Amino acid sequence: MKRHNLYTIASLFIGMLASCQSKTEDVMTRVNEGPVLNIGISPVSRTSTDVDYKTVFSDKDLIGMYGTYRESGELLHDNLCYNYDGTSGRWSADRPITFPLDGQELNFYSYYPYTEAANGKLKFDFTVEQDQSIVEAYDKSDLLLASNTTVTNDAECVTLQFKHKLSMVEFEIKLPEGEEVKTVEVKAKRTAEVDLISQTVILKETGEEAEFILCSAVGDGKYRACVPAQSLSGKIIRIITKSNRVYWYKSGMPLQLIAETVTPVAVDCTK
């Protein structure tokens, strides 16, 4: 994904083209011949109005898609992989979404970033990358979820509104004159339990230890990381300068990181 000026919810409108081709699966009809994806933007809550972001999908981004029978909850479409074409602005899949011939309604659930490890699972663990100083790793740590449980079997489109489900923490670093930042790390737990049905992401407490996560540098002395919502305390930030000096930031009180929210923290190392 690419990040620009506004940290947002991305609304995905996946158009289902009406067709009556038959597949090898007799229960399917209205096969998707070329799903169209449009991105809508809505603001997400944040703790400071001067911290803005925009999230858009980039070429070759992948999302996973599930379909379950609305009445029984039985899984029909299992982690179908949709690939985004940045040139055409369209999503495609080797096995696209289809509707049952018998008229049964489906619920749809989707997530980003795609992983084969979620095959057959509507609940799975998600772990953010430890080195988010790499742009690709940061993007793959920004978990998005969406669902549609009201679409009808005769609908020509399925609307999915994706939401950022983790917490984004931003540090604004001020160092003594002559010092330059080499790395900024935040100490936090990295793994959360994802439930696609309830659209919840809960920090995994058992067996998880907090680790230092390398933050992404975004300019103007600001560094960011995506982590599961949690409370941080003690020495939570480690800053290493280019002269190999180490600065620590210790929070005077627990720092609460809230899901779907940007939390800015000013770190003044000159005092």
C-alpha positions as CSV (number, residue, x, y, z in Angstrom):
1,M,0.0,0.0,0.0
2,K,1.0,3.6,-0.4
3,R,0.6,6.2,2.3
4,H,-0.1,9.9,1.7
5,N,-1.8,12.6,3.6
6,L,-4.8,11.1,5.4
7,Y,-4.9,8.0,7.6
8,T,-8.2,6.6,6.5
9,I,-10.7,3.8,6.2
10,A,-10.6,2.5,2.6
11,S,-14.0,1.6,1.1
12,L,-13.8,-1.1,-1.5
13,F,-16.7,-1.6,-3.9
14,I,-16.2,-4.9,-5.6
15,G,-18.6,-5.1,-8.6
16,M,-20.0,-8.5,-9.4
17,L,-20.9,-8.8,-13.1
18,A,-24.1,-10.7,-13.7
19,S,-23.6,-13.7,-15.8
20,C,-25.1,-17.2,-16.0
21,Q,-22.0,-19.2,-17.0
22,S,-21.8,-22.5,-15.2
23,K,-18.7,-23.8,-13.3
24,T,-17.7,-27.2,-12.3
25,E,-19.5,-26.5,-9.0
26,D,-23.2,-26.8,-9.7
27,V,-24.2,-24.6,-6.8
28,M,-22.6,-21.5,-8.4
29,T,-23.9,-18.9,-10.7
30,R,-23.3,-15.2,-11.7
31,V,-19.6,-15.8,-12.1
32,N,-17.4,-12.7,-11.7
33,E,-15.8,-12.0,-15.1
34,G,-13.9,-8.9,-14.0
35,P,-14.4,-7.5,-10.6
36,V,-14.1,-3.7,-10.3
37,L,-12.7,-2.1,-7.2
38,N,-13.2,1.6,-6.3
39,I,-11.7,3.2,-3.2
40,G,-13.7,5.5,-1.1
41,I,-12.3,7.5,1.8
42,S,-13.7,8.1,5.3
43,P,-11.9,9.6,8.3
44,V,-10.7,7.4,11.2
45,S,-10.6,8.6,14.7
46,R,-7.2,9.8,16.0
47,T,-5.9,11.4,19.1
48,S,-4.6,14.5,17.3
49,T,-6.1,16.3,14.3
50,D,-2.7,17.4,13.0
51,V,-1.6,13.8,12.3
52,D,-3.0,12.9,8.9
53,Y,-2.6,9.9,6.6
54,K,-4.0,8.4,3.5
55,T,-3.9,4.7,2.6
56,V,-4.4,3.5,-0.9
57,F,-3.8,0.1,-2.5
58,S,-0.8,-0.3,-4.8
59,D,-0.1,-2.5,-7.8
60,K,0.0,-6.2,-6.9
61,D,-1.4,-5.8,-3.4
62,L,-3.3,-8.9,-2.3
63,I,-6.4,-9.3,-0.2
64,G,-8.1,-12.5,1.1
65,M,-11.8,-13.1,0.6
66,Y,-14.2,-15.5,2.3
67,G,-17.8,-16.3,1.7
68,T,-20.0,-18.2,4.2
69,Y,-23.6,-19.3,4.0
70,R,-25.6,-16.7,6.0
71,E,-28.0,-19.3,7.6
72,S,-25.6,-22.1,8.5
73,G,-22.3,-20.2,8.7
74,E,-20.7,-22.9,6.6
75,L,-17.6,-21.8,4.7
76,L,-18.1,-21.7,0.9
77,H,-15.3,-19.5,-0.4
78,D,-12.0,-20.1,1.4
79,N,-9.4,-17.3,1.4
80,L,-9.7,-16.5,-2.3
81,C,-6.8,-14.3,-3.3
82,Y,-7.6,-11.1,-5.1
83,N,-4.8,-9.2,-6.9
84,Y,-4.9,-5.5,-7.5
85,D,-3.8,-4.1,-10.9
86,G,-2.6,-0.5,-10.2
87,T,-2.8,0.4,-13.9
88,S,-6.4,-0.6,-14.5
89,G,-7.6,-0.1,-10.9
90,R,-9.2,-3.6,-11.0
91,W,-9.0,-6.6,-8.7
92,S,-8.9,-10.2,-10.1
93,A,-8.8,-13.7,-8.8
94,D,-8.1,-17.1,-10.2
95,R,-11.2,-18.3,-8.4
96,P,-13.6,-15.3,-8.0
97,I,-16.6,-15.0,-5.8
98,T,-19.8,-16.7,-7.0
99,F,-23.4,-16.9,-5.6
100,P,-25.3,-20.2,-5.0
101,L,-27.8,-21.3,-7.6
102,D,-30.3,-22.4,-4.9
103,G,-30.7,-18.8,-3.8
104,Q,-29.0,-19.0,-0.4
105,E,-27.5,-15.8,0.9
106,L,-23.8,-15.4,1.6
107,N,-21.8,-13.3,4.0
108,F,-18.5,-11.9,2.8
109,Y,-15.3,-11.3,4.8
110,S,-12.0,-9.9,3.6
111,Y,-8.7,-8.8,5.0
112,Y,-5.3,-7.3,4.0
113,P,-2.5,-8.4,3.7
114,Y,-3.2,-11.8,2.2
115,T,-1.5,-14.9,3.6
116,E,-1.9,-18.6,2.7
117,A,-1.6,-19.3,6.4
118,A,-5.2,-18.2,6.8
119,N,-6.6,-20.9,4.5
120,G,-9.6,-22.6,6.1
121,K,-9.6,-20.1,9.0
122,L,-12.1,-17.4,10.0
123,K,-9.9,-16.9,13.1
124,F,-6.2,-16.6,12.9
125,D,-3.2,-14.9,14.5
126,F,-1.6,-11.8,12.9
127,T,1.9,-10.7,13.7
128,V,3.2,-7.3,12.7
129,E,6.7,-7.1,11.2
130,Q,9.6,-6.5,13.6
131,D,11.5,-4.3,11.1
132,Q,9.0,-1.7,10.0
133,S,11.7,0.6,8.8
134,I,11.3,-1.2,5.5
135,V,8.4,0.3,3.7
136,E,7.0,-3.0,2.4
137,A,7.2,-4.5,5.9
138,Y,5.4,-1.5,7.4
139,D,2.6,-1.8,4.8
140,K,2.2,-5.5,5.5
141,S,1.8,-4.7,9.2
142,D,-1.2,-2.4,8.5
143,L,-4.0,-4.9,9.0
144,L,-7.3,-4.1,7.3
145,L,-10.6,-5.9,7.7
146,A,-14.0,-5.7,6.0
147,S,-17.3,-7.5,5.8
148,N,-20.7,-7.5,4.2
149,T,-23.5,-9.5,5.8
150,T,-26.5,-7.9,4.1
151,V,-25.8,-8.3,0.4
152,T,-28.6,-10.3,-1.4
153,N,-28.1,-13.2,-3.8
154,D,-29.4,-11.2,-6.7
155,A,-27.1,-8.2,-6.1
156,E,-24.8,-7.1,-8.9
157,C,-22.2,-5.7,-6.5
158,V,-20.7,-6.4,-3.1
159,T,-19.6,-3.5,-1.1
160,L,-16.7,-3.9,1.4
161,Q,-15.6,-1.1,3.6
162,F,-12.1,-1.8,5.0
163,K,-10.9,-0.4,8.3
164,H,-7.5,-0.2,9.9
165,K,-7.7,-2.6,12.9
166,L,-4.4,-2.0,14.6
167,S,-3.0,1.1,16.4
168,M,-0.6,3.4,14.7
169,V,1.9,5.1,17.0
170,E,3.9,8.1,15.9
171,F,7.0,9.5,17.6
172,E,8.3,13.0,17.0
173,I,12.0,12.9,18.0
174,K,14.0,15.9,19.1
175,L,17.7,15.3,19.7
176,P,20.5,17.5,21.0
177,E,22.2,19.7,18.5
178,G,24.6,17.7,16.3
179,E,23.0,14.4,16.8
180,E,21.1,12.5,14.1
181,V,18.7,9.5,14.4
182,K,19.9,6.2,13.1
183,T,17.0,4.0,14.4
184,V,13.9,4.4,16.5
185,E,12.3,1.4,18.2
186,V,9.2,0.9,20.2
187,K,8.8,-2.0,22.7
188,A,5.4,-3.6,22.2
189,K,3.7,-7.0,21.7
190,R,3.4,-7.9,18.0
191,T,0.7,-10.6,17.7
192,A,-3.1,-10.3,17.8
193,E,-6.0,-12.7,17.3
194,V,-8.1,-11.9,14.3
195,D,-11.8,-12.9,14.1
196,L,-13.2,-12.2,10.7
197,I,-16.8,-12.9,11.7
198,S,-16.9,-10.4,14.6
199,Q,-14.3,-8.1,12.8
200,T,-12.3,-7.9,16.0
201,V,-8.5,-7.9,16.6
202,I,-7.4,-8.6,20.2
203,L,-3.9,-8.6,21.6
204,K,-2.6,-12.1,22.2
205,E,-1.5,-12.0,25.8
206,T,-0.6,-15.6,26.5
207,G,3.0,-16.5,25.7
208,E,3.8,-13.2,24.1
209,E,6.6,-11.0,25.2
210,A,7.1,-7.3,24.2
211,E,9.8,-6.8,21.6
212,F,11.6,-3.9,20.1
213,I,10.0,-2.9,16.7
214,L,12.0,-0.8,14.3
215,C,9.9,2.2,13.3
216,S,9.4,3.7,9.8
217,A,11.0,7.1,9.2
218,V,8.6,9.4,7.4
219,G,10.5,12.7,7.6
220,D,10.4,15.8,9.8
221,G,11.7,13.8,12.7
222,K,8.7,11.5,12.8
223,Y,8.7,7.7,13.1
224,R,5.8,5.3,13.0
225,A,4.8,1.8,13.7
226,C,1.6,-0.3,13.5
227,V,1.0,-2.6,16.5
228,P,-2.0,-4.3,18.1
229,A,-3.9,-2.1,20.5
230,Q,-2.3,-2.4,24.0
231,S,-0.9,-0.5,27.0
232,L,2.8,0.4,27.0
233,S,4.8,1.2,30.1
234,G,8.4,1.6,31.3
235,K,11.2,2.2,28.8
236,I,9.1,2.0,25.7
237,I,11.3,3.8,23.1
238,R,14.9,3.3,22.2
239,I,16.7,5.8,20.0
240,I,20.1,5.1,18.6
241,T,22.0,8.0,16.9
242,K,24.5,7.9,14.1
243,S,27.2,8.5,16.7
244,N,25.9,5.3,18.4
245,R,24.5,7.2,21.5
246,V,21.4,5.6,23.0
247,Y,18.5,7.5,24.3
248,W,15.6,6.0,26.2
249,Y,12.0,7.3,26.6
250,K,10.2,6.2,29.7
251,S,6.6,6.9,29.9
252,G,5.4,8.4,33.2
253,M,2.1,6.6,33.0
254,P,0.9,3.8,30.7
255,L,0.6,4.8,27.1
256,Q,-2.7,3.5,25.8
257,L,-2.7,2.5,22.1
258,I,-6.2,2.3,20.7
259,A,-7.3,0.3,17.6
260,E,-8.0,2.3,14.5
261,T,-6.3,5.3,16.0
262,V,-3.1,7.3,15.5
263,T,-1.4,8.1,18.8
264,P,1.3,10.8,18.6
265,V,4.1,11.0,21.2
266,A,6.6,13.9,21.5
267,V,10.0,12.6,22.6
268,D,12.4,15.4,23.7
269,C,15.9,14.1,24.3
270,T,17.4,17.5,24.9
271,K,16.3,17.8,28.5
